[in-house]
């Protein structure tokens, strides 16, 4: 068993706290006051950093694919709640996440939940270290767009009146 560093332990603790509360938007990130807010660089102010953390969670769960990312989105309540529906408790969210593995909520908690949170922590850490912390990362095989060359200068063009006329073929 490998021992995690302080940063990794903080990240796992933050994700556990976010899973306990649910993350329906950046406001839930602010309420949980995770250490993760200090790891996100760039945006100034707590609101901007909370939004960046929320986007990071969305991007990281998307990158994990199905069933891992789908289960984590259900567990963290990242999926939008339909209008008129009451947000789910952690037990209900765990049941929703367990459906992706075709197990009961308690079995999911015992066998999958910690592994999934660790996989999410690894993906978030990778994104933070690489600077690719949103869904707008550079895709594999990406080639930057090179705009076409500008048109030649206007003085190289002749007006229609100055062009020599074509010989007619007499038809």
DAVEN-V903060 format. One record per residue. N is the residue number from 0. SS is DSSP state (h for helix, s for strand, l for the rest). PHI is phi in whole degrees, -180 to 180 (none if undefined). NEAR is the number of other C-alpha atoms within 12 Angstrom. Layout:
((N/SS/PHI/NEAR) (N/SS/PHI/NEAR))
This chain:
((0/l/none/3) (1/l/-89/6) (2/l/-92/8) (3/l/-80/15) (4/l/-73/11) (5/h/-60/11) (6/h/-62/22) (7/h/-67/26) (8/h/-64/21) (9/h/-62/23) (10/h/-64/33) (11/h/-63/31) (12/h/-64/24) (13/h/-61/35) (14/h/-65/40) (15/h/-63/31) (16/h/-67/26) (17/h/-67/36) (18/h/-67/39) (19/h/-62/26) (20/h/-87/29) (21/l/90/38) (22/l/-126/43) (23/l/-87/32) (24/l/-179/28) (25/h/-58/28) (26/h/-64/23) (27/h/-71/25) (28/h/-64/37) (29/h/-63/30) (30/h/-63/22) (31/h/-78/26) (32/l/47/25) (33/l/-75/32) (34/l/-61/28) (35/h/-56/36) (36/h/-60/33) (37/h/-80/24) (38/h/-82/27) (39/l/-79/34) (40/l/-104/24) (41/l/107/18) (42/l/-66/16) (43/l/-94/14) (44/l/90/15) (45/h/-65/25) (46/h/-66/21) (47/h/-66/21) (48/h/-69/28) (49/h/-64/34) (50/h/-65/30) (51/h/-64/35) (52/h/-65/44) (53/h/-60/38) (54/h/-65/28) (55/h/-63/39) (56/h/-62/46) (57/h/-63/35) (58/h/-66/30) (59/h/-67/38) (60/h/-68/38) (61/h/-64/25) (62/h/-66/30) (63/h/-75/25) (64/l/72/20) (65/l/-103/18) (66/l/-92/22) (67/h/-61/31) (68/h/-64/32) (69/h/-63/31) (70/h/-65/39) (71/h/-67/49) (72/h/-63/40) (73/h/-69/38) (74/h/-64/45) (75/h/-87/44) (76/l/64/39) (77/l/-77/36) (78/l/-72/27) (79/l/-62/19) (80/l/-87/18) (81/l/-59/11) (82/l/-57/7) (83/l/86/7) (84/l/-98/8) (85/l/-75/13) (86/l/-57/23) (87/l/-80/27) (88/l/-77/19) (89/h/-63/26) (90/h/-62/25) (91/h/-67/25) (92/h/-66/36) (93/h/-64/35) (94/h/-62/28) (95/h/-62/30) (96/h/-66/38) (97/h/-65/32) (98/h/-58/25) (99/h/-69/25) (100/h/-108/25) (101/l/55/17) (102/l/-132/20) (103/l/-81/21) (104/h/-58/26) (105/h/-70/21) (106/h/-65/19) (107/h/-61/29) (108/h/-60/29) (109/h/-76/15) (110/h/-109/16) (111/l/-116/28) (112/h/-59/35) (113/h/-65/22) (114/h/-64/21) (115/h/-67/37) (116/h/-64/37) (117/h/-68/28) (118/h/-63/27) (119/h/-67/39) (120/h/-62/32) (121/h/-64/26) (122/h/-66/33) (123/h/-64/40) (124/h/-62/30) (125/h/-61/21) (126/h/-67/29) (127/h/-68/29) (128/h/-72/15) (129/h/-87/15) (130/l/83/20) (131/l/-98/24) (132/l/-102/32) (133/l/-136/28) (134/l/-76/21) (135/l/-94/15) (136/l/-72/18) (137/l/-82/15) (138/l/-71/12) (139/l/-61/7) (140/l/75/7) (141/l/-73/8) (142/l/-120/8) (143/l/-64/9) (144/l/-72/6) (145/l/-111/7) (146/l/-67/7) (147/l/-65/7) (148/l/-63/7) (149/l/-68/8) (150/l/-67/10) (151/l/-66/9) (152/l/-60/9) (153/h/-62/9) (154/h/-69/8) (155/h/-81/8) (156/l/-91/12) (157/l/-111/11) (158/l/-72/10) (159/h/-62/9) (160/h/-67/8) (161/h/-88/8) (162/l/-71/9) (163/l/-67/9) (164/l/-76/8) (165/l/-82/8) (166/l/-70/7) (167/l/-83/6) (168/l/-92/5) (169/l/77/5) (170/l/-86/4))
